[in-house]
Amino acid sequence: MSLSIPQNKQSGIGEVLWVRIALIITGMLFLGAVIGLPLAAVFTEALRKGLDAYVASIIEPDALSAIRLTLLVAAIAVPLNIVFGIAASWAITKFEFTGKRLLITLIDLPFSVSPVISGLIYALMFGAQSLLGSWLLEHDIQILFAVPALVIATIFVTFPFVARELIPLMEEQGTEEEEAAILLGASGWRTFVSITLPNIRWGLLYGVLLCNARAMGEFGAVSVVSGHIKGETNTIPLQVEILYNEYNFVAAFSVASILTLLAVVTLLLKRVVEKYGAKTKKITT
Amino acid sequence: MGISAKNICKRYKEFVALDNVSLDVKSGELVALLGPSGSGKTSLLRIISGLDFPDSGSVEFDGAEARTNDQDRHVGFVFQHYALFKHMTVFENIAFGLRVRNKKYRPTEFAIRRKVVKLLSLVHLEAFWDRYPSQLSGGQRQRVALARALAVEPQVLLLDEPFGALDAKVRKELRRWMRKLHNDMHITSIFVTHDQEEAMEVADRVVVMNSSRIEQVGTPEDVYHVPANAFVYDFMGNYNEFDGWKDRDGRIHIAETDVMDSADEVASNEEAETEALLLPEKKRILRMPDGAKAIKLYARPHEMLVSRSPLEDDGIQVKVIHINPAGPLVKMELESNSNRVLQAEVPKSVLDKLTIKRDDILFVRPKVTRIFE
């Protein structure tokens, strides 16, 4: 066995050893420079004046309010996008209807439009100059520069994640299992819960994680509709920007480190999901 | 339960899947829907099951219009690719139909288990109850699918190409087993297949479908021996086709036999063809007299008479191009001088007696021919 290994490395589609090493080193260096260094910089900058200063800038009321708001916005936007994503991919993959292509294109829209533009659209829509805006003003409903606008903008920017993840998956699975369940007497809801959902659970979880990461980190669209009221309508990314512009670097990086940590946790979860998803897939197919 | 489909029409956009199809299935019957792919057989099955709706026409169960609600149809459906629930064990797959019942009609856990165990033994899978579908072979999966369909005690069992994805040996086994199962349980059953042998072997009655219509309904014997038209004849097995004509007295002639009566006239195949076109009076191809009617004649390979010496009447001279000696009948591919490939099946004893080898020159003639006008 051990004798045949060097031979294998030379033959077939395998590259020569030094080429592979060079490729790996290039990849590692690039990743280190572009991702690793900045990541390290965030934490070193945050901890530059010691742990006390770090903790102090995080428990500062405006920072806490930003964290709370970010979590609130994500807690509303993500579940709504789960519902929307499942409904849309269900409709697209299990039924034939007119306007199906249009729906698929629309789902991709937030990916192709700059987030700032999407924020601007809402700002114009709910702004005092617009018809809807003046009606809202008359009835004393606050949307723009308040939590509702943040939620709406975040939903818009993050709605493709779940649907994009589920559509190819559900397409591949087809409708036979659902048909079998219906013919065995299961109701539509029962079929969804005990047949469809288990089949898509790993893909769904993956989509939710990506959606959540983006919902928490979104800057552009949220920035336009937020109004930047400290302690009220600032999410974590907006708070970071304000602190940075005020030359309050330790505080800026401390708050940024929270977001970074959230991203790292998301990535780790994503790894776990991929691993378990792959494992169950091996068993089930 | 008797099934009656009346004047069913179904289109998918431009494609007409079913064109005014009517079919009656008696209670307890086992019927095969036989046809090439795209003939509409699966569409008909899905409409009967309630999975699809016809554009017009109706489906009646025991004379009453079938309820549109699938769940009340009491239909068991077996899919070609099994459609087992991947994330459930064999046991849970079979139990599913009982577990999802309305509380009022749901059996107790004990009754469900007893029922599933009974079905597991019926499909000979007792030892596999805790496996997942991915851990089973194709034949085992299909048996689970069948047990799952039977668990809800359907009054109608519908099977869509149930053995289509299985290899030949397993398919044969399951066919026999299904026949036996039907004899024991007498559930009205319809199964879709494109394999005429399967239809012949399993079904009480065969429904031959082609391009969205039913061509013939009959017992396997009828369909094979008294085919309604050329399509059914074609679909039931291999055949040879001959050009010919019917003269004014109603007598049938095969065109090619007249040409080939003297072998030395034909130098080579290619030459023969061009010459035949140029000099019809010499080669006498399609020497059809005025007033006669051109027809096509058909004969099965085993209906061919094979001889080493020229036949006194109507013999076609052929060259042996392939011999397949597997089985009780030896299958031969023969090529006539006009490059027409004919098939003949003769008992092994005949082959040995005539000592036929590849490239030999033989004379053949159909013993019987069929005409569809």
Interface residues (C-beta under 8 A of the other chain):
Chain A: E176 E177 E179 A180 A181 I182 L183 L184 G185 A186 S187 R190 S194 I195 P198 N199 T280 I283 T284 T285
Chain B: S49 G50 L51 D70 Q71 R73 V75 G76 F77 F79 H81 A83 L84 F85 K86 H87 F96 G97 V100 R101 Y132 P133 S134 R148 A149 A151 V152
